[in-house]
């Protein structure tokens, strides 16, 4: 969920090729690069509390407390945490996490744990590896995933701690999140996907939902739209309304966008200095950014550990294309190839199929271990 200028993609590509290739195409120095202190980052969350929810929902304004990069309307009475988290000169991640007054409904727009991706290429071909862009950005090596594929990947990581006894829910996958982030650089391909689960049984049953849009830009790809929620089955409409309203009222600051373009110019210069392996070419401003970004990334890593638990394990499995499952009759835990349908079935002899409904007699359902 980010804003991308052509300079961003150009500067990232610089980091992935040799100096000889990019030296003739990088941008020159910007005469007015923004001062570093204007973009100091701390992983602090804004907090909005107001009156309880009534039959008619009321809304209140929430402004990014970190860089004043965006404003949005959020439900009154809900605990709202978030802001624009900067993990690099060109790596900015807006996120809102909203919880109802009774704590039973959680809605999230964006996710600071989601990075950008570079398709496997020499010398970095192993999916899951980090791409070293220094203070510019954090990226991960991964082949392009379509919207439906990434919805599976993200939902497995997002809900694995909260979603017990998960089963696919085909009734709640008719909801789309409109595009809400400006993209200056049009993607070469893009797609959307959504997935829903029923978690638990009886009165404790909840619905978990995730919507993703992925966009490819040559050898890079991103997740510019991401929305999710979890809550009781009888409050799905409420969760959808909150997610939709925040998307519709989400507005980026034009002043912030202009400043970010200047920072993208700075990122081009920074990446050229790094690739040339010339430490003296790094300005004091760039060195300050490197130190600042390192501190911020440590804070974000702590947030990930506290909020997402085994997130990295979940993404590792998803990037490998496998889903952890348990067989209730055989008492076995196993990884199966991830499919596009909601449920997994076995016939007891080791065969597994991925379909929405039972493929026939002798087949029984195995559970996805989203909570492990």
C-alpha positions as CSV (number, residue, x, y, z in Angstrom):
1,X,0.0,0.0,0.0
2,X,2.4,2.6,-1.2
3,X,2.9,5.5,-3.6
4,X,5.3,4.9,-6.4
5,X,6.9,7.4,-8.8
6,X,8.9,6.5,-11.9
7,X,12.0,7.6,-10.0
8,X,11.3,4.9,-7.3
9,X,11.2,2.1,-9.8
10,X,14.2,3.5,-11.6
11,X,16.3,3.8,-8.4
12,X,15.4,0.2,-7.4
13,X,16.4,-1.1,-10.7
14,X,19.7,0.6,-10.3
15,X,20.3,-1.5,-7.2
16,X,19.7,-4.7,-9.2
17,X,22.1,-4.0,-12.1
18,X,25.7,-3.0,-12.5
19,X,27.0,0.5,-12.5
20,X,27.9,0.3,-16.2
21,X,24.3,-0.3,-17.1
22,X,22.7,2.4,-15.1
23,X,25.3,5.2,-15.1
24,X,23.9,6.8,-18.2
25,X,20.3,6.9,-17.1
26,X,20.2,7.9,-13.5
27,X,18.7,11.3,-12.5
28,X,20.9,14.2,-11.6
29,X,21.0,16.0,-8.2
30,X,17.8,17.6,-7.1
31,X,18.3,21.3,-6.2
32,X,15.8,21.1,-3.4
33,X,16.0,17.8,-1.5
34,X,13.9,17.8,1.7
35,X,15.6,18.1,5.1
36,X,16.0,14.8,6.9
37,X,14.5,16.0,10.1
38,X,11.2,16.5,8.4
39,X,10.8,12.8,8.1
40,X,12.0,11.4,11.4
41,X,10.1,8.2,12.1
42,X,9.1,6.4,15.3
43,X,6.8,3.4,15.4
44,X,4.3,5.2,17.5
45,X,0.6,4.8,16.9
46,X,-2.0,7.5,16.8
47,X,-5.0,6.8,19.1
48,X,-8.6,7.9,18.5
49,X,-11.4,7.2,21.0
50,X,-14.9,8.6,21.1
51,X,-18.5,7.7,21.8
52,X,-19.7,4.1,21.5
53,X,-21.2,2.7,18.4
54,X,-24.9,3.2,17.9
55,X,-27.3,2.0,15.3
56,X,-26.0,4.8,13.0
57,X,-22.3,4.8,12.7
58,X,-20.5,8.1,13.4
59,X,-17.0,8.9,12.0
60,X,-14.1,11.0,13.1
61,X,-11.0,12.2,11.3
62,X,-7.7,10.4,11.8
63,X,-4.5,12.0,10.5
64,X,-1.2,10.2,10.2
65,X,0.6,11.2,13.4
66,X,4.1,10.4,12.0
67,X,4.5,12.4,8.8
68,X,1.0,13.9,8.3
69,X,1.0,12.0,5.0
70,X,-2.7,11.1,4.9
71,X,-6.1,11.7,6.5
72,X,-9.0,9.3,6.8
73,X,-12.4,8.9,8.5
74,X,-12.5,6.2,11.1
75,X,-15.4,4.9,13.3
76,X,-16.0,6.8,16.5
77,X,-15.5,4.7,19.6
78,X,-13.0,2.3,18.0
79,X,-9.4,2.0,19.0
80,X,-7.5,3.2,15.9
81,X,-3.7,2.7,15.6
82,X,-1.5,3.4,12.6
83,X,0.2,5.9,10.5
84,X,2.8,6.1,7.7
85,X,5.8,3.9,8.6
86,X,9.0,4.7,6.8
87,X,11.4,1.8,6.4
88,X,13.6,3.5,3.8
89,X,14.0,6.6,1.7
90,X,11.5,5.2,-0.8
91,X,9.9,2.5,1.4
92,X,6.8,4.0,3.1
93,X,3.9,1.8,4.4
94,X,0.6,3.3,5.5
95,X,-1.4,1.2,7.8
96,X,-4.6,1.5,9.9
97,X,-5.6,-1.1,12.5
98,X,-9.1,-0.6,14.0
99,X,-10.7,-2.5,16.8
100,X,-14.3,-2.2,17.9
101,X,-15.0,-1.1,21.5
102,X,-15.9,-4.6,22.6
103,X,-12.7,-6.0,21.0
104,X,-14.6,-8.5,18.9
105,X,-14.1,-6.9,15.4
106,X,-10.7,-6.0,14.0
107,X,-10.3,-4.2,10.6
108,X,-7.0,-3.5,9.0
109,X,-6.1,-1.4,6.0
110,X,-2.6,-2.0,4.6
111,X,0.0,-3.8,6.6
112,X,3.5,-2.5,7.5
113,X,4.8,-6.1,7.5
114,X,4.3,-6.4,3.7
115,X,7.4,-5.4,1.7
116,X,7.9,-5.1,-2.1
117,X,9.2,-7.9,-4.2
118,X,11.8,-8.6,-6.9
119,X,11.4,-11.6,-9.2
120,X,14.2,-14.2,-8.9
121,X,17.2,-13.3,-11.0
122,X,20.9,-13.9,-10.9
123,X,22.6,-13.8,-8.5
124,X,19.6,-13.7,-6.1
125,X,17.3,-16.5,-7.2
126,X,16.1,-18.0,-3.8
127,X,12.6,-17.0,-2.9
128,X,12.4,-15.4,0.5
129,X,15.9,-13.8,0.4
130,X,16.3,-10.1,1.1
131,X,17.4,-7.6,-1.6
132,X,20.0,-5.3,-0.2
133,X,19.0,-1.7,-1.0
134,X,20.5,-0.2,2.1
135,X,18.5,2.7,3.5
136,X,16.4,3.0,0.3
137,X,14.0,0.1,0.9
138,X,13.4,-3.4,2.0
139,X,12.6,-5.9,-0.7
140,X,12.2,-9.7,-0.8
141,X,12.9,-12.1,-3.7
142,X,9.7,-13.8,-4.9
143,X,8.1,-14.7,-8.1
144,X,5.0,-12.6,-9.0
145,X,1.9,-13.7,-7.2
146,X,-1.5,-12.8,-8.6
147,X,-4.1,-11.2,-6.4
148,X,-5.8,-14.5,-5.5
149,X,-2.5,-16.2,-4.8
150,X,-1.3,-13.4,-2.5
151,X,-4.7,-13.3,-0.7
152,X,-4.0,-16.9,0.3
153,X,-0.4,-16.1,1.4
154,X,-1.4,-13.0,3.4
155,X,-4.4,-14.6,5.1
156,X,-2.4,-17.6,6.3
157,X,0.0,-15.3,8.0
158,X,-2.5,-12.6,9.2
159,X,-4.9,-15.0,10.9
160,X,-2.8,-18.0,11.8
161,X,-2.8,-17.1,15.5
162,X,-6.5,-16.1,15.7
163,X,-8.2,-18.5,13.3
164,X,-8.9,-21.8,15.0
165,X,-10.4,-24.8,13.1
166,X,-10.4,-22.7,9.9
167,X,-12.7,-23.7,7.0
168,X,-13.2,-22.0,3.7
169,X,-16.2,-19.7,3.5
170,X,-17.3,-19.2,-0.1
171,X,-20.3,-17.0,1.0
172,X,-18.1,-14.1,2.0
173,X,-15.8,-13.6,-1.0
174,X,-18.0,-11.1,-2.9
175,X,-16.5,-8.0,-1.4
176,X,-13.9,-5.9,-3.2
177,X,-11.7,-3.0,-1.8
178,X,-11.6,-0.1,-4.3
179,X,-8.2,1.3,-5.3
180,X,-7.3,4.1,-2.9
181,X,-3.6,4.8,-3.4
182,X,-2.3,6.9,-6.3
183,X,0.1,5.1,-8.7
184,X,2.1,7.3,-11.0
185,X,3.7,4.4,-12.8
186,X,1.1,2.1,-14.5
187,X,1.7,-1.6,-13.9
188,X,2.4,-4.0,-16.6
189,X,-0.1,-6.4,-15.1
190,X,-2.3,-6.4,-12.1
191,X,-5.0,-8.6,-10.5
192,X,-7.2,-8.8,-7.4
193,X,-8.2,-11.6,-5.1
194,X,-10.1,-12.3,-1.9
195,X,-10.5,-15.1,0.5
196,X,-12.6,-15.8,3.6
197,X,-12.5,-18.4,6.4
198,X,-14.9,-19.5,9.1
199,X,-12.9,-19.8,12.3
200,X,-14.0,-21.8,15.3
201,X,-17.5,-23.3,16.0
202,X,-20.7,-22.4,17.7
203,X,-21.0,-19.0,19.5
204,X,-17.2,-18.5,19.1
205,X,-17.3,-18.7,15.4
206,X,-15.8,-15.8,13.5
207,X,-15.2,-14.8,9.9
208,X,-11.8,-13.8,8.6
209,X,-11.5,-12.0,5.3
210,X,-8.6,-10.6,3.2
211,X,-8.5,-8.7,-0.1
212,X,-5.4,-8.0,-2.1
213,X,-4.4,-6.4,-5.3
214,X,-0.9,-7.1,-6.7
215,X,0.8,-5.1,-9.5
216,X,3.9,-6.0,-11.5
217,X,6.3,-3.3,-12.9
218,X,8.8,-5.3,-15.0
219,X,11.0,-7.3,-12.6
220,X,9.4,-5.7,-9.5
221,X,6.0,-6.3,-8.0
222,X,4.0,-4.7,-5.2
223,X,0.8,-5.0,-3.2
224,X,-0.8,-1.6,-3.6
225,X,-4.2,-2.5,-2.1
226,X,-4.7,-4.6,1.0
227,X,-7.7,-4.9,3.3
228,X,-8.7,-7.4,5.9
229,X,-10.9,-8.1,8.9
230,X,-11.9,-10.7,11.5
231,X,-15.1,-10.7,13.6
232,X,-18.3,-12.6,14.5
233,X,-20.3,-13.9,11.6
234,X,-23.2,-11.6,12.5
235,X,-20.9,-8.5,12.3
236,X,-19.4,-9.1,8.8
237,X,-21.6,-6.3,7.4
238,X,-20.2,-3.9,10.1
239,X,-16.6,-4.9,9.4
240,X,-17.2,-4.4,5.6
241,X,-18.7,-1.0,6.2
242,X,-15.8,0.2,8.2
243,X,-13.2,-1.1,5.7
244,X,-15.1,0.5,2.8
245,X,-15.6,3.8,4.5
246,X,-11.9,4.1,5.4
247,X,-11.0,3.3,1.8
248,X,-13.4,5.9,0.4
249,X,-12.2,8.7,2.7
250,X,-8.5,7.9,2.5
251,X,-6.7,11.0,1.2
252,X,-3.0,11.5,0.7
253,X,-1.5,14.9,1.3
254,X,-0.3,16.6,-1.9
255,X,2.4,18.4,0.0
256,X,3.7,15.1,1.3
257,X,3.6,13.5,-2.1
258,X,5.7,16.3,-3.5
259,X,8.3,15.9,-0.8
260,X,8.4,12.1,-1.4
261,X,9.2,12.7,-5.0
262,X,12.2,14.7,-3.9
263,X,13.2,11.9,-1.6
264,X,13.0,9.5,-4.6
265,X,15.5,11.7,-6.4
266,X,17.7,11.4,-3.3
267,X,17.3,7.7,-3.5
268,X,18.7,7.6,-7.0
269,X,21.8,9.4,-5.9
270,X,22.1,7.2,-2.8
271,X,21.9,4.0,-4.8
272,X,24.4,5.2,-7.4
273,X,26.9,6.0,-4.5
274,X,26.3,2.5,-3.0
275,X,26.8,0.7,-6.3
276,X,30.0,2.6,-7.0
277,X,31.2,1.5,-3.6
278,X,32.2,5.0,-2.8
279,X,31.5,5.8,0.8
280,X,32.7,9.4,0.4
281,X,29.9,10.0,-2.1
282,X,27.3,9.5,0.6
283,X,26.2,12.8,1.9
284,X,25.7,13.5,5.6
285,X,21.9,13.5,4.9
286,X,22.2,10.0,3.4
287,X,24.2,8.7,6.4
288,X,21.6,10.2,8.8
289,X,19.0,8.3,6.9
290,X,20.9,5.0,7.1
291,X,21.2,5.3,10.9
292,X,17.5,6.4,11.3
293,X,16.2,3.6,9.1
294,X,18.1,1.0,11.0
295,X,16.5,2.1,14.2
296,X,13.1,2.2,12.7
297,X,13.4,-1.3,11.2
298,X,14.3,-2.7,14.6
299,X,11.2,-1.1,16.0
300,X,9.1,-2.5,13.2
301,X,10.6,-6.0,13.7
302,X,9.5,-5.8,17.3
303,X,6.0,-4.9,16.3
304,X,5.9,-7.8,13.8
305,X,6.9,-10.2,16.6
306,X,4.3,-8.9,19.0
307,X,1.4,-8.6,16.5
308,X,2.0,-11.3,14.0
309,X,3.7,-14.1,15.9
310,X,4.9,-16.7,13.4
311,X,4.4,-14.3,10.4
312,X,7.7,-15.2,8.8
313,X,7.1,-18.9,9.1
314,X,3.7,-18.4,7.4
315,X,5.2,-16.4,4.5
316,X,8.0,-19.0,4.1
317,X,5.4,-21.7,3.7
318,X,3.3,-19.7,1.4
319,X,6.3,-18.6,-0.8
320,X,7.1,-22.3,-1.1
321,X,3.5,-22.9,-2.2
322,X,2.6,-25.2,0.7
323,X,-0.2,-25.1,3.4
324,X,0.1,-26.7,6.8
325,X,-2.8,-29.0,7.5
326,X,-3.9,-31.6,10.1
327,X,-5.8,-34.8,9.6
328,X,-8.4,-35.2,12.4
329,X,-8.7,-38.9,11.9
330,X,-5.1,-40.0,11.3
331,X,-3.8,-37.4,13.8
332,X,-1.1,-36.3,11.4
333,X,0.2,-32.8,10.6
334,X,1.5,-32.3,7.0
335,X,2.2,-29.7,4.4
336,X,0.2,-29.9,1.2
337,X,0.5,-27.9,-2.0
338,X,-1.5,-24.7,-1.7
339,X,-4.5,-24.5,-4.0
340,X,-6.9,-21.8,-5.1
341,X,-10.0,-23.4,-3.6
342,X,-11.3,-23.1,0.0
343,X,-11.0,-26.6,1.4
344,X,-8.6,-29.6,1.4
345,X,-9.8,-33.3,1.3
346,X,-8.1,-36.6,1.7
347,X,-9.2,-40.2,1.2
348,X,-7.0,-41.6,4.0
349,X,-4.5,-43.2,1.6
350,X,-2.3,-40.1,1.3
351,X,-4.0,-38.4,-1.7
352,X,-5.1,-34.8,-1.1
353,X,-7.3,-32.6,-3.4
354,X,-8.2,-28.9,-3.1
355,X,-11.8,-28.2,-3.9
356,X,-14.7,-26.2,-2.3
357,X,-16.8,-29.3,-1.7
358,X,-16.1,-33.1,-1.1
359,X,-15.0,-34.7,-4.4
360,X,-17.0,-37.9,-3.7
361,X,-17.5,-40.8,-1.3
362,X,-14.6,-41.9,0.8
363,X,-13.1,-38.3,1.0
364,X,-13.1,-36.3,4.3
365,X,-11.9,-32.8,5.0
366,X,-8.6,-31.9,6.6
367,X,-8.1,-28.7,8.5
368,X,-5.7,-25.8,7.5
369,X,-3.4,-25.1,10.5
370,X,-3.7,-21.3,10.3
371,X,-3.3,-21.0,14.1
372,X,0.0,-22.8,14.5
